[in-house]
Amino acid sequence: MKTTKGLAVFGLQTAYHPKSNVYRGWSGRVRVIDGDPYFDDYAKWNSDGSAFKHEFGDLDFREGKR
């Protein structure tokens, strides 16, 4: 899956929030530098796929599975 800025996303899963004890939103690793896994960064997205406190872009659900 990719973001709207063209960055690859790996390990996408629903995000767990321990304070409220629910799963909501998404979390995954973003490949910041293409082809170099040493610079992967973890990021979160809201339930609708919009970015949550980062500049990596929104999730593009049209390209991959949800």
Predicted model as a PDB file, atoms N, CA, C, CB and O in Angstrom, pLDDT in the B-factor column:
MODEL        1                                                                  
ATOM      1  N   MET A   1       0.852  -1.165   0.000  1.00 88.00           N  
ATOM      2  CA  MET A   1       0.000   0.000   0.000  1.00 88.00           C  
ATOM      3  C   MET A   1       0.897   1.227   0.000  1.00 88.00           C  
ATOM      4  CB  MET A   1      -0.968  -0.001   1.218  1.00 88.00           C  
ATOM      5  O   MET A   1       2.033   1.179   0.472  1.00 88.00           O  
ATOM      6  N   LYS A   2       0.381   2.317  -0.528  1.00 91.00           N  
ATOM      7  CA  LYS A   2       1.140   3.564  -0.576  1.00 91.00           C  
ATOM      8  C   LYS A   2       0.329   4.705   0.020  1.00 91.00           C  
ATOM      9  CB  LYS A   2       1.544   3.896  -2.018  1.00 91.00           C  
ATOM     10  O   LYS A   2      -0.887   4.616   0.186  1.00 91.00           O  
ATOM     11  N   THR A   3       1.043   5.777   0.336  1.00 93.00           N  
ATOM     12  CA  THR A   3       0.389   6.991   0.817  1.00 93.00           C  
ATOM     13  C   THR A   3       0.126   7.905  -0.374  1.00 93.00           C  
ATOM     14  CB  THR A   3       1.260   7.714   1.896  1.00 93.00           C  
ATOM     15  O   THR A   3       0.563   7.620  -1.489  1.00 93.00           O  
ATOM     16  N   THR A   4      -0.577   8.983  -0.142  1.00 93.00           N  
ATOM     17  CA  THR A   4      -0.863   9.932  -1.215  1.00 93.00           C  
ATOM     18  C   THR A   4       0.399  10.648  -1.680  1.00 93.00           C  
ATOM     19  CB  THR A   4      -1.900  10.952  -0.755  1.00 93.00           C  
ATOM     20  O   THR A   4       0.391  11.263  -2.746  1.00 93.00           O  
ATOM     21  N   LYS A   5       1.488  10.585  -0.908  1.00 93.00           N  
ATOM     22  CA  LYS A   5       2.767  11.175  -1.316  1.00 93.00           C  
ATOM     23  C   LYS A   5       3.678  10.154  -1.981  1.00 93.00           C  
ATOM     24  CB  LYS A   5       3.471  11.783  -0.113  1.00 93.00           C  
ATOM     25  O   LYS A   5       4.833  10.463  -2.274  1.00 93.00           O  
ATOM     26  N   GLY A   6       3.177   8.925  -2.229  1.00 92.00           N  
ATOM     27  CA  GLY A   6       3.934   7.918  -2.942  1.00 92.00           C  
ATOM     28  C   GLY A   6       4.864   7.076  -2.089  1.00 92.00           C  
ATOM     29  O   GLY A   6       5.660   6.314  -2.638  1.00 92.00           O  
ATOM     30  N   LEU A   7       4.798   7.181  -0.779  1.00 93.00           N  
ATOM     31  CA  LEU A   7       5.649   6.388   0.102  1.00 93.00           C  
ATOM     32  C   LEU A   7       5.006   5.033   0.370  1.00 93.00           C  
ATOM     33  CB  LEU A   7       5.908   7.133   1.426  1.00 93.00           C  
ATOM     34  O   LEU A   7       3.791   4.948   0.552  1.00 93.00           O  
ATOM     35  N   ALA A   8       5.812   3.973   0.396  1.00 93.00           N  
ATOM     36  CA  ALA A   8       5.308   2.623   0.636  1.00 93.00           C  
ATOM     37  C   ALA A   8       5.019   2.420   2.119  1.00 93.00           C  
ATOM     38  CB  ALA A   8       6.315   1.571   0.137  1.00 93.00           C  
ATOM     39  O   ALA A   8       5.760   2.901   2.976  1.00 93.00           O  
ATOM     40  N   VAL A   9       3.930   1.699   2.414  1.00 94.00           N  
ATOM     41  CA  VAL A   9       3.530   1.387   3.785  1.00 94.00           C  
ATOM     42  C   VAL A   9       3.562  -0.129   3.964  1.00 94.00           C  
ATOM     43  CB  VAL A   9       2.107   1.962   4.107  1.00 94.00           C  
ATOM     44  O   VAL A   9       3.029  -0.868   3.136  1.00 94.00           O  
ATOM     45  N   PHE A  10       4.191  -0.591   5.052  1.00 93.00           N  
ATOM     46  CA  PHE A  10       4.307  -2.018   5.346  1.00 93.00           C  
ATOM     47  C   PHE A  10       3.719  -2.304   6.722  1.00 93.00           C  
ATOM     48  CB  PHE A  10       5.786  -2.479   5.277  1.00 93.00           C  
ATOM     49  O   PHE A  10       3.745  -1.451   7.609  1.00 93.00           O  
ATOM     50  N   GLY A  11       3.192  -3.507   6.889  1.00 93.00           N  
ATOM     51  CA  GLY A  11       2.687  -3.922   8.200  1.00 93.00           C  
ATOM     52  C   GLY A  11       1.496  -3.118   8.671  1.00 93.00           C  
ATOM     53  O   GLY A  11       1.364  -2.863   9.868  1.00 93.00           O  
ATOM     54  N   LEU A  12       0.631  -2.715   7.768  1.00 93.00           N  
ATOM     55  CA  LEU A  12      -0.531  -1.913   8.150  1.00 93.00           C  
ATOM     56  C   LEU A  12      -1.491  -2.740   9.002  1.00 93.00           C  
ATOM     57  CB  LEU A  12      -1.255  -1.373   6.898  1.00 93.00           C  
ATOM     58  O   LEU A  12      -1.860  -3.854   8.631  1.00 93.00           O  
ATOM     59  N   GLN A  13      -1.884  -2.194  10.127  1.00 94.00           N  
ATOM     60  CA  GLN A  13      -2.809  -2.879  11.029  1.00 94.00           C  
ATOM     61  C   GLN A  13      -3.637  -1.856  11.786  1.00 94.00           C  
ATOM     62  CB  GLN A  13      -2.047  -3.794  12.014  1.00 94.00           C  
ATOM     63  O   GLN A  13      -3.301  -0.673  11.819  1.00 94.00           O  
ATOM     64  N   THR A  14      -4.713  -2.317  12.389  1.00 93.00           N  
ATOM     65  CA  THR A  14      -5.519  -1.403  13.191  1.00 93.00           C  
ATOM     66  C   THR A  14      -4.741  -1.044  14.453  1.00 93.00           C  
ATOM     67  CB  THR A  14      -6.902  -2.035  13.546  1.00 93.00           C  
ATOM     68  O   THR A  14      -4.073  -1.893  15.045  1.00 93.00           O  
ATOM     69  N   ALA A  15      -4.832   0.197  14.852  1.00 88.00           N  
ATOM     70  CA  ALA A  15      -4.061   0.698  15.991  1.00 88.00           C  
ATOM     71  C   ALA A  15      -4.836   0.481  17.288  1.00 88.00           C  
ATOM     72  CB  ALA A  15      -3.726   2.197  15.807  1.00 88.00           C  
ATOM     73  O   ALA A  15      -6.039   0.732  17.356  1.00 88.00           O  
ATOM     74  N   TYR A  16      -4.134   0.015  18.306  1.00 85.00           N  
ATOM     75  CA  TYR A  16      -4.731  -0.230  19.623  1.00 85.00           C  
ATOM     76  C   TYR A  16      -4.463   0.967  20.522  1.00 85.00           C  
ATOM     77  CB  TYR A  16      -4.169  -1.535  20.262  1.00 85.00           C  
ATOM     78  O   TYR A  16      -3.339   1.465  20.583  1.00 85.00           O  
ATOM     79  N   HIS A  17      -5.497   1.429  21.221  1.00 83.00           N  
ATOM     80  CA  HIS A  17      -5.389   2.540  22.158  1.00 83.00           C  
ATOM     81  C   HIS A  17      -5.626   2.004  23.570  1.00 83.00           C  
ATOM     82  CB  HIS A  17      -6.406   3.679  21.807  1.00 83.00           C  
ATOM     83  O   HIS A  17      -6.769   1.747  23.950  1.00 83.00           O  
ATOM     84  N   PRO A  18      -4.550   1.833  24.354  1.00 86.00           N  
ATOM     85  CA  PRO A  18      -4.687   1.196  25.669  1.00 86.00           C  
ATOM     86  C   PRO A  18      -5.506   1.995  26.674  1.00 86.00           C  
ATOM     87  CB  PRO A  18      -3.335   0.949  26.239  1.00 86.00           C  
ATOM     88  O   PRO A  18      -6.140   1.402  27.547  1.00 86.00           O  
ATOM     89  N   LYS A  19      -5.512   3.326  26.580  1.00 89.00           N  
ATOM     90  CA  LYS A  19      -6.288   4.118  27.543  1.00 89.00           C  
ATOM     91  C   LYS A  19      -7.780   3.845  27.419  1.00 89.00           C  
ATOM     92  CB  LYS A  19      -6.019   5.609  27.345  1.00 89.00           C  
ATOM     93  O   LYS A  19      -8.479   3.719  28.425  1.00 89.00           O  
ATOM     94  N   SER A  20      -8.265   3.754  26.185  1.00 90.00           N  
ATOM     95  CA  SER A  20      -9.691   3.509  25.976  1.00 90.00           C  
ATOM     96  C   SER A  20      -9.998   2.038  25.682  1.00 90.00           C  
ATOM     97  CB  SER A  20     -10.197   4.371  24.839  1.00 90.00           C  
ATOM     98  O   SER A  20     -11.163   1.658  25.572  1.00 90.00           O  
ATOM     99  N   ASN A  21      -8.950   1.207  25.553  1.00 92.00           N  
ATOM    100  CA  ASN A  21      -9.089  -0.229  25.346  1.00 92.00           C  
ATOM    101  C   ASN A  21      -9.907  -0.568  24.090  1.00 92.00           C  
ATOM    102  CB  ASN A  21      -9.736  -0.860  26.564  1.00 92.00           C  
ATOM    103  O   ASN A  21     -10.769  -1.446  24.123  1.00 92.00           O  
ATOM    104  N   VAL A  22      -9.629   0.136  22.984  1.00 91.00           N  
ATOM    105  CA  VAL A  22     -10.309  -0.106  21.706  1.00 91.00           C  
ATOM    106  C   VAL A  22      -9.291  -0.074  20.563  1.00 91.00           C  
ATOM    107  CB  VAL A  22     -11.431   0.949  21.467  1.00 91.00           C  
ATOM    108  O   VAL A  22      -8.186   0.448  20.706  1.00 91.00           O  
ATOM    109  N   TYR A  23      -9.693  -0.645  19.430  1.00 90.00           N  
ATOM    110  CA  TYR A  23      -8.915  -0.560  18.200  1.00 90.00           C  
ATOM    111  C   TYR A  23      -9.567   0.487  17.306  1.00 90.00           C  
ATOM    112  CB  TYR A  23      -8.826  -1.950  17.478  1.00 90.00           C  
ATOM    113  O   TYR A  23     -10.751   0.379  16.988  1.00 90.00           O  
ATOM    114  N   ARG A  24      -8.809   1.495  16.898  1.00 89.00           N  
ATOM    115  CA  ARG A  24      -9.329   2.486  15.954  1.00 89.00           C  
ATOM    116  C   ARG A  24      -8.157   3.121  15.222  1.00 89.00           C  
ATOM    117  CB  ARG A  24     -10.185   3.573  16.683  1.00 89.00           C  
ATOM    118  O   ARG A  24      -7.075   3.289  15.785  1.00 89.00           O  
ATOM    119  N   GLY A  25      -8.374   3.460  14.004  1.00 92.00           N  
ATOM    120  CA  GLY A  25      -7.310   4.023  13.186  1.00 92.00           C  
ATOM    121  C   GLY A  25      -6.391   2.937  12.647  1.00 92.00           C  
ATOM    122  O   GLY A  25      -6.691   1.747  12.741  1.00 92.00           O  
ATOM    123  N   TRP A  26      -5.275   3.364  12.084  1.00 94.00           N  
ATOM    124  CA  TRP A  26      -4.320   2.461  11.456  1.00 94.00           C  
ATOM    125  C   TRP A  26      -2.905   2.811  11.899  1.00 94.00           C  
ATOM    126  CB  TRP A  26      -4.437   2.524   9.920  1.00 94.00           C  
ATOM    127  O   TRP A  26      -2.626   3.963  12.231  1.00 94.00           O  
ATOM    128  N   SER A  27      -2.020   1.832  11.907  1.00 94.00           N  
ATOM    129  CA  SER A  27      -0.605   2.072  12.164  1.00 94.00           C  
ATOM    130  C   SER A  27       0.207   1.181  11.238  1.00 94.00           C  
ATOM    131  CB  SER A  27      -0.245   1.806  13.659  1.00 94.00           C  
ATOM    132  O   SER A  27      -0.255   0.120  10.820  1.00 94.00           O  
ATOM    133  N   GLY A  28       1.419   1.619  10.920  1.00 95.00           N  
ATOM    134  CA  GLY A  28       2.283   0.842  10.042  1.00 95.00           C  
ATOM    135  C   GLY A  28       3.634   1.508   9.887  1.00 95.00           C  
ATOM    136  O   GLY A  28       3.875   2.592  10.418  1.00 95.00           O  
ATOM    137  N   ARG A  29       4.519   0.837   9.145  1.00 95.00           N  
ATOM    138  CA  ARG A  29       5.848   1.369   8.868  1.00 95.00           C  
ATOM    139  C   ARG A  29       5.840   2.054   7.506  1.00 95.00           C  
ATOM    140  CB  ARG A  29       6.919   0.244   8.914  1.00 95.00           C  
ATOM    141  O   ARG A  29       5.263   1.545   6.545  1.00 95.00           O  
ATOM    142  N   VAL A  30       6.482   3.204   7.435  1.00 95.00           N  
ATOM    143  CA  VAL A  30       6.573   3.953   6.186  1.00 95.00           C  
ATOM    144  C   VAL A  30       8.022   3.907   5.717  1.00 95.00           C  
ATOM    145  CB  VAL A  30       6.079   5.432   6.364  1.00 95.00           C  
ATOM    146  O   VAL A  30       8.937   4.230   6.475  1.00 95.00           O  
ATOM    147  N   ARG A  31       8.227   3.503   4.462  1.00 93.00           N  
ATOM    148  CA  ARG A  31       9.573   3.471   3.893  1.00 93.00           C  
ATOM    149  C   ARG A  31       9.894   4.872   3.398  1.00 93.00           C  
ATOM    150  CB  ARG A  31       9.690   2.413   2.732  1.00 93.00           C  
ATOM    151  O   ARG A  31       9.494   5.267   2.303  1.00 93.00           O  
ATOM    152  N   VAL A  32      10.631   5.626   4.232  1.00 90.00           N  
ATOM    153  CA  VAL A  32      10.924   7.029   3.946  1.00 90.00           C  
ATOM    154  C   VAL A  32      11.897   7.167   2.779  1.00 90.00           C  
ATOM    155  CB  VAL A  32      11.495   7.716   5.186  1.00 90.00           C  
ATOM    156  O   VAL A  32      11.721   8.041   1.931  1.00 90.00           O  
ATOM    157  N   ILE A  33      12.929   6.310   2.724  1.00 89.00           N  
ATOM    158  CA  ILE A  33      13.883   6.319   1.623  1.00 89.00           C  
ATOM    159  C   ILE A  33      13.665   5.035   0.821  1.00 89.00           C  
ATOM    160  CB  ILE A  33      15.370   6.432   2.144  1.00 89.00           C  
ATOM    161  O   ILE A  33      13.819   3.935   1.352  1.00 89.00           O  
ATOM    162  N   ASP A  34      13.311   5.176  -0.442  1.00 86.00           N  
ATOM    163  CA  ASP A  34      12.952   4.037  -1.287  1.00 86.00           C  
ATOM    164  C   ASP A  34      14.094   3.026  -1.365  1.00 86.00           C  
ATOM    165  CB  ASP A  34      12.578   4.515  -2.695  1.00 86.00           C  
ATOM    166  O   ASP A  34      15.223   3.381  -1.702  1.00 86.00           O  
ATOM    167  N   GLY A  35      13.793   1.761  -1.050  1.00 84.00           N  
ATOM    168  CA  GLY A  35      14.773   0.699  -1.136  1.00 84.00           C  
ATOM    169  C   GLY A  35      15.688   0.560   0.064  1.00 84.00           C  
ATOM    170  O   GLY A  35      16.573  -0.296   0.051  1.00 84.00           O  
ATOM    171  N   ASP A  36      15.514   1.361   1.095  1.00 86.00           N  
ATOM    172  CA  ASP A  36      16.395   1.300   2.262  1.00 86.00           C  
ATOM    173  C   ASP A  36      15.569   1.088   3.531  1.00 86.00           C  
ATOM    174  CB  ASP A  36      17.243   2.593   2.377  1.00 86.00           C  
ATOM    175  O   ASP A  36      15.036   2.053   4.078  1.00 86.00           O  
ATOM    176  N   PRO A  37      15.452  -0.158   4.013  1.00 85.00           N  
ATOM    177  CA  PRO A  37      14.611  -0.438   5.184  1.00 85.00           C  
ATOM    178  C   PRO A  37      15.157   0.120   6.496  1.00 85.00           C  
ATOM    179  CB  PRO A  37      14.432  -1.914   5.324  1.00 85.00           C  
ATOM    180  O   PRO A  37      14.442   0.122   7.498  1.00 85.00           O  
ATOM    181  N   TYR A  38      16.401   0.593   6.517  1.00 90.00           N  
ATOM    182  CA  TYR A  38      16.970   1.133   7.751  1.00 90.00           C  
ATOM    183  C   TYR A  38      16.373   2.483   8.126  1.00 90.00           C  
ATOM    184  CB  TYR A  38      18.469   1.263   7.613  1.00 90.00           C  
ATOM    185  O   TYR A  38      16.552   2.945   9.253  1.00 90.00           O  
ATOM    186  N   PHE A  39      15.674   3.114   7.204  1.00 89.00           N  
ATOM    187  CA  PHE A  39      15.074   4.416   7.477  1.00 89.00           C  
ATOM    188  C   PHE A  39      13.550   4.340   7.572  1.00 89.00           C  
ATOM    189  CB  PHE A  39      15.474   5.406   6.398  1.00 89.00           C  
ATOM    190  O   PHE A  39      12.876   5.357   7.409  1.00 89.00           O  
ATOM    191  N   ASP A  40      12.995   3.154   7.833  1.00 93.00           N  
ATOM    192  CA  ASP A  40      11.550   3.024   8.044  1.00 93.00           C  
ATOM    193  C   ASP A  40      11.145   3.793   9.296  1.00 93.00           C  
ATOM    194  CB  ASP A  40      11.137   1.530   8.166  1.00 93.00           C  
ATOM    195  O   ASP A  40      11.891   3.843  10.274  1.00 93.00           O  
ATOM    196  N   ASP A  41       9.970   4.386   9.257  1.00 94.00           N  
ATOM    197  CA  ASP A  41       9.460   5.138  10.391  1.00 94.00           C  
ATOM    198  C   ASP A  41       8.028   4.670  10.660  1.00 94.00           C  
ATOM    199  CB  ASP A  41       9.517   6.686  10.124  1.00 94.00           C  
ATOM    200  O   ASP A  41       7.282   4.371   9.728  1.00 94.00           O  
ATOM    201  N   TYR A  42       7.657   4.608  11.927  1.00 94.00           N  
ATOM    202  CA  TYR A  42       6.298   4.196  12.285  1.00 94.00           C  
ATOM    203  C   TYR A  42       5.373   5.404  12.255  1.00 94.00           C  
ATOM    204  CB  TYR A  42       6.271   3.525  13.682  1.00 94.00           C  
ATOM    205  O   TYR A  42       5.745   6.499  12.676  1.00 94.00           O  
ATOM    206  N   ALA A  43       4.161   5.188  11.750  1.00 95.00           N  
ATOM    207  CA  ALA A  43       3.205   6.279  11.644  1.00 95.00           C  
ATOM    208  C   ALA A  43       1.796   5.758  11.930  1.00 95.00           C  
ATOM    209  CB  ALA A  43       3.275   6.934  10.242  1.00 95.00           C  
ATOM    210  O   ALA A  43       1.529   4.559  11.849  1.00 95.00           O  
ATOM    211  N   LYS A  44       0.909   6.688  12.265  1.00 93.00           N  
ATOM    212  CA  LYS A  44      -0.497   6.348  12.516  1.00 93.00           C  
ATOM    213  C   LYS A  44      -1.393   7.186  11.613  1.00 93.00           C  
ATOM    214  CB  LYS A  44      -0.866   6.573  14.011  1.00 93.00           C  
ATOM    215  O   LYS A  44      -1.052   8.301  11.218  1.00 93.00           O  
ATOM    216  N   TRP A  45      -2.541   6.613  11.305  1.00 95.00           N  
ATOM    217  CA  TRP A  45      -3.551   7.290  10.503  1.00 95.00           C  
ATOM    218  C   TRP A  45      -4.891   7.157  11.192  1.00 95.00           C  
ATOM    219  CB  TRP A  45      -3.610   6.716   9.069  1.00 95.00           C  
ATOM    220  O   TRP A  45      -5.119   6.196  11.927  1.00 95.00           O  
ATOM    221  N   ASN A  46      -5.780   8.107  10.964  1.00 94.00           N  
ATOM    222  CA  ASN A  46      -7.138   8.041  11.507  1.00 94.00           C  
ATOM    223  C   ASN A  46      -7.921   6.947  10.788  1.00 94.00           C  
ATOM    224  CB  ASN A  46      -7.860   9.412  11.368  1.00 94.00           C  
ATOM    225  O   ASN A  46      -7.450   6.398   9.791  1.00 94.00           O  
ATOM    226  N   SER A  47      -9.101   6.631  11.283  1.00 91.00           N  
ATOM    227  CA  SER A  47      -9.922   5.562  10.707  1.00 91.00           C  
ATOM    228  C   SER A  47     -10.259   5.797   9.237  1.00 91.00           C  
ATOM    229  CB  SER A  47     -11.201   5.418  11.497  1.00 91.00           C  
ATOM    230  O   SER A  47     -10.441   4.838   8.486  1.00 91.00           O  
ATOM    231  N   ASP A  48     -10.343   7.051   8.820  1.00 93.00           N  
ATOM    232  CA  ASP A  48     -10.643   7.359   7.413  1.00 93.00           C  
ATOM    233  C   ASP A  48      -9.397   7.387   6.536  1.00 93.00           C  
ATOM    234  CB  ASP A  48     -11.353   8.693   7.316  1.00 93.00           C  
ATOM    235  O   ASP A  48      -9.500   7.635   5.334  1.00 93.00           O  
ATOM    236  N   GLY A  49      -8.215   7.138   7.113  1.00 93.00           N  
ATOM    237  CA  GLY A  49      -6.979   7.101   6.351  1.00 93.00           C  
ATOM    238  C   GLY A  49      -6.216   8.405   6.318  1.00 93.00           C  
ATOM    239  O   GLY A  49      -5.172   8.481   5.670  1.00 93.00           O  
ATOM    240  N   SER A  50      -6.700   9.438   6.994  1.00 95.00           N  
ATOM    241  CA  SER A  50      -5.987  10.715   7.018  1.00 95.00           C  
ATOM    242  C   SER A  50      -4.815  10.649   7.999  1.00 95.00           C  
ATOM    243  CB  SER A  50      -6.946  11.867   7.402  1.00 95.00           C  
ATOM    244  O   SER A  50      -4.886   9.970   9.023  1.00 95.00           O  
ATOM    245  N   ALA A  51      -3.756  11.352   7.675  1.00 95.00           N  
ATOM    246  CA  ALA A  51      -2.532  11.339   8.471  1.00 95.00           C  
ATOM    247  C   ALA A  51      -2.789  11.849   9.888  1.00 95.00           C  
ATOM    248  CB  ALA A  51      -1.451  12.186   7.795  1.00 95.00           C  
ATOM    249  O   ALA A  51      -3.579  12.770  10.097  1.00 95.00           O  
ATOM    250  N   PHE A  52      -2.106  11.233  10.857  1.00 93.00           N  
ATOM    251  CA  PHE A  52      -2.247  11.616  12.261  1.00 93.00           C  
ATOM    252  C   PHE A  52      -0.878  12.034  12.795  1.00 93.00           C  
ATOM    253  CB  PHE A  52      -2.845  10.443  13.109  1.00 93.00           C  
ATOM    254  O   PHE A  52      -0.053  11.189  13.146  1.00 93.00           O  
ATOM    255  N   LYS A  53      -0.649  13.335  12.853  1.00 93.00           N  
ATOM    256  CA  LYS A  53       0.571  13.937  13.407  1.00 93.00           C  
ATOM    257  C   LYS A  53       1.846  13.537  12.662  1.00 93.00           C  
ATOM    258  CB  LYS A  53       0.708  13.555  14.856  1.00 93.00           C  
ATOM    259  O   LYS A  53       2.868  13.268  13.293  1.00 93.00           O  
ATOM    260  N   HIS A  54       1.797  13.495  11.321  1.00 94.00           N  
ATOM    261  CA  HIS A  54       3.011  13.278  10.523  1.00 94.00           C  
ATOM    262  C   HIS A  54       2.791  13.837   9.118  1.00 94.00           C  
ATOM    263  CB  HIS A  54       3.382  11.758  10.461  1.00 94.00           C  
ATOM    264  O   HIS A  54       1.670  14.176   8.738  1.00 94.00           O  
ATOM    265  N   GLU A  55       3.873  13.926   8.360  1.00 94.00           N  
ATOM    266  CA  GLU A  55       3.852  14.524   7.022  1.00 94.00           C  
ATOM    267  C   GLU A  55       4.059  13.496   5.911  1.00 94.00           C  
ATOM    268  CB  GLU A  55       4.916  15.594   6.922  1.00 94.00           C  
ATOM    269  O   GLU A  55       4.464  13.864   4.808  1.00 94.00           O  
ATOM    270  N   PHE A  56       3.788  12.211   6.178  1.00 95.00           N  
ATOM    271  CA  PHE A  56       4.019  11.167   5.181  1.00 95.00           C  
ATOM    272  C   PHE A  56       2.867  11.018   4.199  1.00 95.00           C  
ATOM    273  CB  PHE A  56       4.262   9.852   5.866  1.00 95.00           C  
ATOM    274  O   PHE A  56       3.007  10.303   3.207  1.00 95.00           O  
ATOM    275  N   GLY A  57       1.747  11.659   4.438  1.00 95.00           N  
ATOM    276  CA  GLY A  57       0.600  11.587   3.539  1.00 95.00           C  
ATOM    277  C   GLY A  57      -0.498  10.684   4.073  1.00 95.00           C  
ATOM    278  O   GLY A  57      -0.292   9.911   5.009  1.00 95.00           O  
ATOM    279  N   ASP A  58      -1.665  10.798   3.461  1.00 96.00           N  
ATOM    280  CA  ASP A  58      -2.817   9.972   3.828  1.00 96.00           C  
ATOM    281  C   ASP A  58      -2.696   8.603   3.170  1.00 96.00           C  
ATOM    282  CB  ASP A  58      -4.147  10.659   3.416  1.00 96.00           C  
ATOM    283  O   ASP A  58      -1.956   8.438   2.200  1.00 96.00           O  
ATOM    284  N   LEU A  59      -3.425   7.623   3.699  1.00 93.00           N  
ATOM    285  CA  LEU A  59      -3.448   6.289   3.088  1.00 93.00           C  
ATOM    286  C   LEU A  59      -4.275   6.329   1.811  1.00 93.00           C  
ATOM    287  CB  LEU A  59      -4.021   5.233   4.074  1.00 93.00           C  
ATOM    288  O   LEU A  59      -5.314   6.985   1.751  1.00 93.00           O  
ATOM    289  N   ASP A  60      -3.804   5.623   0.796  1.00 90.00           N  
ATOM    290  CA  ASP A  60      -4.514   5.528  -0.472  1.00 90.00           C  
ATOM    291  C   ASP A  60      -5.147   4.146  -0.548  1.00 90.00           C  
ATOM    292  CB  ASP A  60      -3.558   5.786  -1.689  1.00 90.00           C  
ATOM    293  O   ASP A  60      -4.524   3.200  -1.031  1.00 90.00           O  
ATOM    294  N   PHE A  61      -6.385   4.025  -0.069  1.00 83.00           N  
ATOM    295  CA  PHE A  61      -7.068   2.735  -0.016  1.00 83.00           C  
ATOM    296  C   PHE A  61      -7.439   2.211  -1.391  1.00 83.00           C  
ATOM    297  CB  PHE A  61      -8.306   2.843   0.827  1.00 83.00           C  
ATOM    298  O   PHE A  61      -7.685   1.013  -1.535  1.00 83.00           O  
ATOM    299  N   ARG A  62      -7.488   3.059  -2.402  1.00 79.00           N  
ATOM    300  CA  ARG A  62      -7.866   2.621  -3.741  1.00 79.00           C  
ATOM    301  C   ARG A  62      -6.789   1.714  -4.342  1.00 79.00           C  
ATOM    302  CB  ARG A  62      -8.108   3.835  -4.652  1.00 79.00           C  
ATOM    303  O   ARG A  62      -7.091   0.849  -5.164  1.00 79.00           O  
ATOM    304  N   GLU A  63      -5.538   1.910  -3.933  1.00 62.00           N  
ATOM    305  CA  GLU A  63      -4.445   1.150  -4.535  1.00 62.00           C  
ATOM    306  C   GLU A  63      -4.290  -0.249  -3.933  1.00 62.00           C  
ATOM    307  CB  GLU A  63      -3.150   1.911  -4.381  1.00 62.00           C  
ATOM    308  O   GLU A  63      -3.964  -1.190  -4.656  1.00 62.00           O  
ATOM    309  N   GLY A  64      -4.512  -0.401  -2.639  1.00 55.00           N  
ATOM    310  CA  GLY A  64      -4.302  -1.692  -1.996  1.00 55.00           C  
ATOM    311  C   GLY A  64      -5.505  -2.136  -1.208  1.00 55.00           C  
ATOM    312  O   GLY A  64      -6.554  -1.492  -1.228  1.00 55.00           O  
ATOM    313  N   LYS A  65      -5.344  -3.243  -0.514  1.00 53.00           N  
ATOM    314  CA  LYS A  65      -6.443  -3.761   0.302  1.00 53.00           C  
ATOM    315  C   LYS A  65      -6.597  -2.957   1.567  1.00 53.00           C  
ATOM    316  CB  LYS A  65      -6.220  -5.226   0.643  1.00 53.00           C  
ATOM    317  O   LYS A  65      -5.638  -2.355   2.050  1.00 53.00           O  
ATOM    318  N   ARG A  66      -7.785  -2.943   2.099  1.00 51.00           N  
ATOM    319  CA  ARG A  66      -8.071  -2.204   3.314  1.00 51.00           C  
ATOM    320  C   ARG A  66      -8.082  -3.112   4.498  1.00 51.00           C  
ATOM    321  CB  ARG A  66      -9.380  -1.483   3.208  1.00 51.00           C  
ATOM    322  O   ARG A  66      -8.308  -2.660   5.621  1.00 51.00           O  
TER     323      ARG A  66                                                      
ENDMDL                                                                          
END                                                                             
